[in-house]
Amino acid sequence: MLCNYAIANGYQLYFVNNDRKRLLAHCCKCKCTFKLWASWMSEDDNFQIKSLNLEHNFGTNFKLGSLVPYSWIGSHYTKQILNRQKMSVRKLRLEVIRKFGIHVSLSQCRRAKKYDLQLINGTLVEHYAKLWSYREDVRRSNPGSTVKIDVNNMPYGKKYFSEFYVCFDGVKKGWIEGCKRIIGLDGHFLKGIFKGELLCAIGRDENN
Ligand SMILES: [Zn+2]
């Protein structure tokens, strides 16, 4: 929050202490009157501001980008990196400068991109790992549905996701009982870190 506050107003904050238990922020290398002191309250499980002087009496500077950690940059661009993984670090830097008006370095942006890719990879890997419990849940809540997962067996006993097939019971019955026997096929290629194809077979009824 302090990073957002500093960047929005051009305050040159810096952190004298910044760890799990205490936070002391000054401005303009202590030349400015701003000061924030906060500490961790283990009983309440949160940070509390103990003293705060919000007044600034020193010049602002919108160019300083060294204040922001790479995770701050990364957190603002996770979605863009997910959709455009080939976005160069140079381009990311230009976008940060254009959007926030702060002069971040190439190495800050390189670390930010790496941070995002690790975040995306981690969360997508975790999503794939949940497919098996999703299969069990569909079978439990929609008896008669078909759910199949296929994996590739890799060396060292690792299994990699290969294919997922699902047909809900309601869709099966609806097609057999109420639709013309016509199947439409649709599909598209998946973008993102894990490439692949999504194929859908769609039954058509009298009106649709
Ligand atoms: Zn200040």
Boltz pocket constraint, residues with backbone or C-beta under 6 A from the ligand:
constraints:
  - pocket:
      binder: B
      contacts: [[A, 11], [A, 12], [A, 27], [A, 28], [A, 32], [A, 33], [A, 34], [A, 55], [A, 56], [A, 57], [A, 58], [A, 59]]
      max_distance: 6.0
